[in-house]
């Protein structure tokens, strides 16, 4: 049988046109979806890069701000000690050098801590045996502090040190005489190499940079160092414009000033110092990652488009083959109809052949349906991959948001810790002052007690001598002597002299006990524990704060025999003092404060009960929070109970409160006998 030329039917041509139109629409959709996905991916990556730079800039700002605060606290401590010495008559080199050494040992960030006189000569904090006198009167920071009193520290531009012979930044404070006149400066020198090492601890991509600039945006330090950038260089026009607008922090794109590297830059101004931190993240790192992702997405889109074209081609060819076979079958049936009477046998044979061809065609149609199902499954699989990609992008956005919240929380906690550290440093300074006053009182009390003891012996001798004289005068009968004796009332004077001396000795002993208790209470805190009698701590502390209590309440001590407690006695004294002073402040009229101790179940119990006004129910759960107080403004800091709570927790104990408004308050402290305070580094 000869095949006739195949002419597509109108129906077939219509179906083929619709199929091709659908394929073109799908290809356009794939192209649009690919372009939109790549654009969205670039925008999200750029936002992620800006967020990373802003977070890193904020972290560097917080660390540098903390370093300058720590150095300023040390300068303030030396300033306070020096001005106290000046007010006492003059600076003691040994005392001020010891104070400088203590503060210097706690500051690994600085190169040196020194103090000058009003002429600018380094006299303190420097090894005078190996170094000639260095004068800094011509330095800008010295002239600025000398000519204009100020309460804030002065931060200099980079200087080449005359002692250490390297580039440094000076942070300095002014010293004043008691009359307010200029007495010199105390300064800490921070080497620029320190900032390089500190910035190196932060992770940067290749091409990234961290810079520290002064208030006029002049370059102080850059990491990593580059010969293209020098100290004092000005910054980009974008950075300058944002600062002039009054923005303390912002993010912008730098066109590559200096080294032709395009970066996304984020800067922050230090809160209390005229310094700026700027972190630049290279756009090249973002572009490389985006291009790699773009290649993957484009390859996936191309594969999908090719599969779609092949599928359309397969369908069209299947339709053509089916139509051709149908037409040939029709012609074949026409021939069989004309020869039905002549070729019956041949017809049966042809029918069997036809049945076989029909079976083959059905198998072919089944195979075609299977291939179509596989293609649709592949399309669904690629759609699932696209959905998973979108889901991962949403998860990344959520992770970035959580990271930003955690950074904010850590900043808040660090600032709270900084405030507590500053308060504890102030308390330590007050303790040192109290110890110094106690020492100064103890010296004159020593010779006063010695003189009173000697006077007591003299009184005995005087009485014996006067009695002898009276016997001699009575034998000689001298009326003038007896008249003088009566006029001066010598019997009463001699009788009252001994009690007066005894009362003076008793008062002196009481002053000595108070001074010794004050020295013990104000002694510098120690991290080690030792066995301590808690009852002795209570008696000593009560003696110290007695002036706070005696005008408002009667103090009752109900102290039982208890075993020795392993603890830090200075910290426990601070807790007892806080509880006693708070109890006295809670009493508006004359009342009673009761302190009791006893031992139960390997725990030593200490209770302080007052008959004061009590604590309101709505705030009783907040009394241990830092800086929370119910006292009037200026009377309390809100740190006493918070510090006491931390001390008891470090000792492994508990502190509880029970209060009834209008009746009184009881604080109960429970401490383990063996002690469990955290070991300090």
Secondary structure, 3 states (H helix, E strand, C coil): CCCCCCCCCHHHHHHHHHHHHHHHHHHHHHHHHHHHHHHHHHHHHHHHHHHHHHHHHHHHHHHHHHHHHHHHHHHHHHHHHHHHHHHCCCCCHHHHHHHHHHHHHCCCCCCEEEEECCCCEEEECCCCCCCCCCECCCCHHHHHHHHCCCCCCEECCCEECCCCCCEEEEEEEEEECCCCCEEEEEEEEEEHHHHHHHHHCCCCCCCCEEEEEECCCCEEEEECCCCCCCCCCCCCHHHHHHHHCCCCEEEEEECCCCCCCCEEEEEEECCCCCEEEEEEEEHHHHHHHHHHHHHHHHHHHHHHHHHHHHHHHHHHHHHHHHHHHHHHHHHHHHHHHHCCCCCHHHHHHHHHHHHHHHHHHHHHHHHHHHHHHHHHHHHHHHHHHHHHHHHHHHHHHHHHHHHHHHHHHHHHHHHHHHHHHHHHHHHHHHHHHHHHHHHHHHHHHHHHHHHHHHHHHHHHHHHHHHHHHHHHHHHHCCHHHHHHHHHCCHHHHHHHHHHHHHHHHHHHHHHHHHHHHHHHHHCCCCCCCEEECHHHHHHHHHHHCHHHHCCCEEEEEEECCCCCEEECHHHHHHHHHHHHHHHHHHCCCCEEEEEEEEEECCEEEEEEEECCCCCCHHHHHHCCCCCCCCCCCCCCCCCHHHHHHHHHHHCCCEEEEEEECCCEEEEEEEEECCCCCCCCC
